[in-house]
Amino acid sequence: MKRVYSFNEGNGEMSDLLGGKGSNLAQLTRLKMPVPSGLTITTQACLEYLDEGQGQLNESLLEELNQHLLELEERTGKKFNDPNNLLLVSVRSGAKFSMPGMMDTILNIGLNDKNVEALAKVTGDERFAYDCYRRLIQMYGNVVYEIPMLYFDEILNEVKEENHYRFDYQLTAADLKQIIIRYEQVFQNLLNHPFPQDVYEQIYGAVKAVFQSWNNDRARTYRRLNHIPHNLGTAVNIQEMVFGNLNEASGTGVLFTRNPATGEDELYGEYLLNAQGEDVVAGIRTPEPIAKLKEQHPAIYEELYTKVKELERYYRDMQDIEFTVEDGRLYLLQTRKGKRTAKAACRIAVEMVEAGIVSKEQALLTLDANAISQLLHPSFNPAALAEARIISDQGLPASPGAASGAVVFTSEQAVEWAQQGKRVILVRHETSPEDIEGMNMAEAIVTCHGGMTSHAAVVARGMGKCCVTGCESLSVNETGEVIDYPGGQLKLGDMISVNGDTGEIYLGEIERSINNENHYFDQILEWAQSAAGLKICMNAETKLDIEQGLKFGAEGIGLVRTEHMFFPPAALKSIRQFILASSSDERQAALDQIVQIQQADFESIYSVIKDRGAVIRLLDLPLHEFLPKTEQEIAKVANELSVAPEEIGSRIKNLAEQNPMLGHRGCRLAMTYPEIYLMQAEAIIRAAARMSQPDCQIVPEIMIPLVCSQEEITYLKKRMEAHLESIIEQEGWEMTYHIGSMIETPRACLIADQIAEVSDFISYGTNDLTQMTYGFSRDDVAKFLHHYLDQGVLEVDPFQQVDTVAVAELLQISVERARKVKPTIKLGICGEHGGNPASIRLFKQLGFTYVSCSPFRIPIAIIAAAQAEIAQH
């Protein structure tokens, strides 16, 4: 098995083996782009190393690696330890899926106490040589030996303060030599051995560190948040160093071929002269916008523009590119698909179709369906914004959005406060990969330093979080937990508002509103609706939710949860009277009151949805949910209903269940009290008859929940049909209605043919089906599920993304058996999985008629359905 590939041996299709970075570098080499030579150690070698667990690279890998390092010397014409033509390399991670900043990088490998002097002589620049060596010792110590950066930063800052320097580039060669001596002493003090002087020892140590970084906490957290499997491993890229810190005709930068925040067709990025790549991404210095390169070095800018636009057309997508200029010569170090906001994604997709770069179908496939929810995020109310007091207008709008929250200074504070239900804004000098968990929990991120391509900006855009970087007017004291701004001070917990579209920060909380006007988004949705082969419906029961769902493109209602209709005061009083009634007459009197209330509720639904269809689920909750819980509530209800508190207490005791989710609920309740379902069915058809018009005939769809047997459905359906037919005959109506079943248990899946025989349609409640298949209580699973995810026992939360093994097989068996009996039966999904893109792909493959989800996930579902249809064909 081949474990090492030189860049000229691979290609862009090998990301499984070479990782995203390695396969892209191989493809750039094939395209004859200016790429420094290098090699890639495969993801398979990483997995072998982690499985062996010995902490050593095995002999076969070492043999292959050493041979490729010799070939690298031949290709570059340089040699490790050659004082006249020194070869130095970088060692970088590169997983299949981009994970910005989550794993490790080391630059300038190959330098030691001896050859650093030779490098200084050959280049004629002593400062450059010792700056490279200083950086190597610092990075190597932190990444390979896990020496906290604090030890190195303290030394660096001390020397800068002693000399009144503001920036690292002001350090002289003499300063750097002193820093190196002190850095090497850190090794001796903490590790009892010196910084390694042998180049091969340095390379092997770096490779092992990158392999191990696959399992570091921040990488695991990032994968969990972005649904990336834990079993892929990372490749390692070893690449000839080119130096952006050689002189003022050198520099380094990161750019996007289009604006990743807005989608505008312009080069968007930043660079630093006389710097190395980590300086830009780490946000230690605030870099210059890429447009300024056009003024400073027009020839380099033109070459860069031509090359990156060529790559954009080749990859048919916006690219995120790292580059270095060494003494006026351009090198491309990486290209990858650029992370972008949903707003940018829509504009880029539409404009690339208009430019003839991609087809509509290809454009739809470039979109992250999940990220589309960002477009539905609120923005600040203009009137409220005009009245707000501005703290800073100096920041960079790194990731759009509008957020208000309490100021916190650490990732730990962000997690702790957010778990208490508080909205927080994470404010830092600059973020680091260790802050990933806190960034995820924060409403927005603000940094004093760093630019539009810094760690904070890139990660926030990927998360769809509002972010402002480079707020130099803020002075943040993270230890003292205060922020000084022109004219005032903020403390831990103070409320601020952040505008990620403008880079402005305001004092206090600002009212927000939703603005859905975006013609690029509208165009995308129109294309997706034309391509989607799956009907997309909504779970909704209020006028507001239904209107919102229709606005987003819902084609009907896949689930109306009628239990919500029992909780308004008048209905709640009546259902309590029903529960506490001592005779059938008293129970019927209570139901006669409820039927009028629910008819009005159904009329409200039909007035908006009209004849598009609404699947109405009959009462699913157990009766004890409607009774009071505390002694004070019991006393109050007893007084309202003129019954003794003891009577209510006794009824509560009688209705109490050990496991309510598997108890007396759904159709089981109707088996005991069929009159509840008869009342609801009557309210539905009376509402439908009243709201129907000659040109808009409403066909009610009534669903029986939690069915487990054909006999159960037959019994309840016959009772309902008899009741409804007598009303229809009595009123003289001509009306069609359908009665269907809701499958939520494994048994029901396995007898779907029997259920289909007596059902007009079937809908699957995948939330409960997941619960009963796994035996996980979805109300309690949060207490332990994160352990399963963190340890890689489960790759994803099965309540968010449908299980592709057991639950999927149950669904497949069920669909096949139902369709065998009734080939055209309507089959739908009404769990929240109906809004999950990965689950929608599965539902499409299994042949479902429709999926249904909450209104704000409708656009996500439409785009995901279109992508599934395109991929299938």
Secondary structure, DSSP 8 states (H G I E B T S, - for coil): ---EEETTT--TT-HHHHHHHHHHHHHHHHTT-----EEEE-HHHHHHHHHH-SSS--HHHHHHHHHHHHHHHHHHT-BTT-TTSB--EEEEEEESS--TTTS-EEEEET--TTHHHHHHHHHT-HHHHHHHHHHHHHHHHHHTS---HHHHHHHHHHHHHHTT-SSGGG--HHHHHHHHHHHHHHHHHHHSS-----HHHHHHHHHHHHHHHTTSHHHHHHHHHTT--TTS-EEEEEEE---TTSSTT-EEEEEESS-TTT--SS-EEEEEES--HHHHHTTSS--EETHHHHHH-HHHHHHHHHHHHHHHHHHTS-EEEEEEEETTEEEEEEEEE----HHHHHHHHHHHHHTTSS-HHHHHHTS-GGGGGGGGS-EE-HHHHHHS-EEES-SEEEE--EEEEEEE-SHHHHHHHHHTT--EEEEESS--GGGHHHHHHSSEEEESS--TTSHHHHHHHHHT-EEEE--TT-EEETTTTEEEETTEEEETT-EEEEETTTTEEEES---EE-----HHHHHHHHHHHHH--SEEEEE--SHHHHHHHHHTT--SEEEEEGGGGG-SHHHHHHHHHHHH-SSHHHHHHHHHHHHHHHHHHHHHHHHHHGGG-EEEE---S-GGGGS--SHHHHHHHHHHHT--HHHHHHHHHHH--S-GGGSS-THHHHHH-HHHHHHHHHHHHHHHHHH-BTTB----EEEE-S---HHHHHHHHHHHHHHHHHHHHHHT-----EEEEEE-SHHHHHTHHHHHHT-SEEEE-HHHHHHHHHT--TTTGGGTHHHHHHTTSSSS-TTTS--TTHHHHHHHHHHHHHHHH-TT-EEEE-SGGGG-HHHHHHHHHHT-SEEEE-GGGHHHHHHHHHHHHHHH-
